């Protein structure tokens, strides 16, 4: 089953939701689907992408219903830009897109604007812009191709001025949108469905996230977490154990195996490519949730290596696990230090904060209740209300 391609209803605004990666069914696509679903009740929504949308798979994988949306084929930023002219509102949800909006109104939902250019890359971009200007309007086909190449390498941001509003998934992302694209951005946290309800709590610390090798950038720092837990054991962890759950692929095999080796002889479980049922069971039983994304990284040179929002953190909080997160970027915005969780900055601090909690059951229980209440602030309903306000303001 695919999305319909019917004619727009009279009196409703035509809205395009552009995403090049619908078929990957990732977190960005879940947000794109939530945007389309939220607006389809009041507007004629058309999904733009390279392949027709499989409604059944999208419903199963992303938990969004796109049956009320149409579909139109676009294959890149250029074709999406051309298509945008036929709509009242163009919503761009594609990662690192620089599509020019030609609709009367445009929203851009930003997960992160991409890694900032290095000093060498900035020099190449400046030189490319100068050479592109020199070759502007050249009639010779070879010079025209050279001009196009310099334009691609120039990394121009003039396209950003074609959008009415930018929406970022966190204040951390919004700051980088302004820094890199020179436009202001509002904040609209992505929706998090509370799939896991609190279960019978065990003396368990959970950490959920893919096992990425640090050389690939977005590492969840599981090896550092295991080392911190070993120190917690040395100081006295009682019956508490650490459970690490996440996907792993061949590219990160050595890092994943290093984590498993470090866990040998300790109360640490390491689960690669586990079924979603194990993730649910782990979060439901966990009393504490650890998150280490961004530890040891430089936020100015590698902001892409930080957690830009932190859906797993909210899911854990909804399940009643008290989060202790590295105190930077998205997780630090989600978790209110000392209220519904804690921020750590050094492994020693992580161990200290955790030990204080596991030796104070009453405080752990109270913070679990607070964490669940905080998680509700990132619900589908809150997201939908914020999105509709932003769309209405853009449409005037």
Phi, psi and omega in degrees: 000136179234164181296147184284166181231040184287174180280151181293142177286146181295135176087355179256147178284145176269125184235129175255136173242111188260126174209126181280351190235033181309317188286355177276341176054043179267187181297322178296324180285330176296319178293318178300318178294322178295324177297311181297315181297319182295325184268344185293338180292331186244349185223166174273102186260131178239130179271127178256129180183174185284339183225149176304148184276126175276107187295319182293315179294320180296321178295319182287319187275323186249352180059038175233147180253110182252019182294340179271010184247151172269182180219141174219135184281128167223151186242349181195183181298324182294314181288328176293320178298315179299318181293329184300335182296341182269008184237159175279327181220126178250124181245117181262121178238014183275130181298130177060028177284147173233035181293132176283129178273126179249003177281160177301331180225147180216134172244143177232116178267120189251122173276322168185142184285359179106168180294139179292148181291147175285173179301318179295318179296322178296323178294318178297319180296318180295316179296319180297322179295320179295316181291324177297322178295321179296321184269001180303127177082009180298138181271335181290129182303321180295321178290326177296319178293321177297319178299315180299320179296317178294325178297318180298323183275353185280341179054049178292151180239015180300330180303331183298331180290351180276353182261143179286317187215139170253136177240127181247153183284350178197167176294327177300312178295317181301321179297321179285331174299313179294320182292320186265325184252354175060041175224151175286158178219135171278167181247127174223103182296144180293156180284140176236116179278128182284077184288328185252124177264152179302137176248197175290116187284139178244165175285075187225135170255129180248150170216124184240128179167155181296149178271087179266132173298136181304332181293343178267002172103282193276065182279140179272359173065037180298325180296320177295324179292319177298316180297323177293321181291324176301320177292323177298318176300318182299322181279340180121095181257356181060228181271003184289147178224164179247131178239119178254125183229130178178166178285156177211139179237178185298325183297330182251022185302314184296321179294315180300317179292327176297321177296316181296320179296320180295335183278344184300131179086004181234165180279063184228126174256136180237119187236111180266137173050042180285153177294158181301331180298324178290323176300313180299313182296321181295313180294322181296326184269341186288138174270334183224148177236128177257141175220130184239006182304130179099344181298132178081003182255159179264116183292342180274323182265332182226059178296338179292346180270003178260164177280114187284331170229273179128060181301319181298327178296314180294320178300318179295319179296318179299330179275002176090009176275132180280122185275137170237105192242152173299130192280063178205157173059214189303310181302326179290337175280325181289311187269124177270113187301124178084355181252301179234018180164194182219158172253137173240154181233340176227154177304324179298321178292322177300314180296316181298313181296320180293316181297322177299322181288314186289344177262006180225077184304325181294317179293320177301316180294318180294320180288333175297318178297317179296322180296319179296319179294320179296320180300327181296341179285353179245034185280169175300321182295318178295317179298313182300317180298315180294320180295316181297323176296317181295319180294318179297319180294320180293322181284345178077000000 
